[in-house]
Amino acid sequence: MRLFILTATAVLLLLQVSATQAARRAALDGGWNPINDLSDPYVGEIADFAVKTHNDEAKTGLVLEKVVKGETQVVSGTNYRLVIEVKDGADTKSFEAVVFDKPWEHVRSLTSFEPVQGNV
């Protein structure tokens, strides 16, 4: 009986370790993962970059208010998918911005900047 309990415990431990490793691989294999701290200064820097680049390209004057939601995706750098609120004159609008960032090569680019309809 003791051997059975030890064997069952070992199997459960092995399954737990295997599941944890699979979850880590999924996170590293290009899946989107939530950003836990939206107030992180680096996330703010990415959001500022997105708004400034969009303003330069579209000749607009949007002003970043806050990051509402964010996710990252590990690729050959990191994609940041942020839902942000901006001021457009007196109006508040929401956009989803995707920024590719590869700081070790000093590469950062705005991939998309699209309006968000409805509630975020």
C-alpha positions in Angstrom: 0.0 0.0 0.0 2.8 2.4 0.9 4.5 1.7 -2.5 1.2 2.6 -4.3 0.9 5.9 -2.4 4.6 6.8 -3.2 4.1 5.9 -6.9 0.8 7.9 -7.1 2.5 10.9 -5.5 5.4 10.7 -7.9 3.1 10.5 -10.9 1.1 13.5 -9.7 4.3 15.5 -9.1 5.6 14.6 -12.6 2.3 15.7 -14.2 2.4 19.0 -12.3 5.9 19.7 -13.5 5.0 18.7 -17.0 2.0 21.0 -17.1 4.1 23.9 -15.7 6.7 23.5 -18.4 4.0 23.3 -21.1 2.5 26.6 -19.9 5.9 28.2 -20.0 6.5 27.0 -23.5 3.1 28.3 -24.6 4.0 31.7 -23.2 7.3 31.7 -25.0 5.9 30.3 -28.3 4.2 33.5 -29.4 1.1 33.5 -27.3 -0.3 36.8 -25.9 0.1 37.2 -22.1 -1.6 39.9 -20.0 0.5 42.8 -18.6 0.0 42.7 -14.9 1.3 46.2 -14.1 -0.2 48.7 -16.5 1.4 51.5 -14.5 4.9 50.2 -15.3 7.0 53.1 -16.6 8.1 51.0 -19.6 4.5 50.3 -20.6 3.9 54.0 -20.4 6.9 54.6 -22.6 5.5 52.2 -25.2 2.1 53.9 -25.1 3.7 57.3 -25.4 5.6 56.1 -28.4 2.5 54.7 -30.0 0.6 58.0 -29.7 3.5 60.2 -30.8 4.2 58.0 -33.8 0.5 57.9 -34.8 0.3 61.7 -34.4 3.4 62.2 -36.6 2.0 59.8 -39.3 -1.7 60.9 -39.2 -1.0 64.6 -38.5 -3.3 64.4 -35.4 -2.9 65.8 -31.9 -4.0 63.0 -29.6 -2.9 63.1 -26.0 -2.4 59.9 -24.0 -4.6 59.7 -21.0 -4.0 56.1 -19.7 -3.4 52.5 -20.6 -6.6 50.5 -20.1 -5.4 47.0 -21.0 -2.2 45.4 -22.3 -0.7 42.2 -23.5 2.7 41.1 -24.6 3.8 38.6 -27.2 7.4 37.3 -27.3 8.6 37.0 -30.9 12.1 38.1 -32.1 11.5 41.0 -29.8 8.3 41.8 -27.9 5.0 42.9 -29.3 2.9 45.1 -27.0 -0.8 45.2 -27.7 -2.2 48.1 -25.7 -5.7 49.5 -25.4 -5.3 53.2 -24.6 -7.5 56.2 -23.9 -6.6 59.4 -25.5 -7.9 62.9 -25.6 -8.9 64.3 -29.0 -9.7 67.8 -28.2 -12.6 67.5 -25.7 -13.4 64.0 -26.6 -12.0 60.8 -25.0 -11.4 58.0 -27.5 -10.0 54.4 -27.2 -7.5 52.8 -29.5 -5.7 49.5 -29.7 -2.0 50.1 -30.5 0.5 47.3 -31.4 4.1 48.2 -30.9 7.1 46.0 -31.8 10.0 46.5 -29.5 13.5 45.1 -29.7 15.5 47.3 -27.3 18.8 45.5 -27.6 18.9 46.5 -31.3 17.3 49.9 -30.7 14.3 49.0 -32.8 10.8 50.1 -32.0 7.9 50.4 -34.5 4.2 51.1 -34.5 2.5 48.1 -36.2 -1.1 49.2 -35.9 -3.2 51.9 -34.3 -7.0 51.2 -34.6 -10.0 52.7 -32.9 -11.8 50.5 -30.4 -15.6 50.5 -30.6 -17.7 49.9 -27.5 -16.6 49.0 -24.0 -13.0 47.8 -23.5 
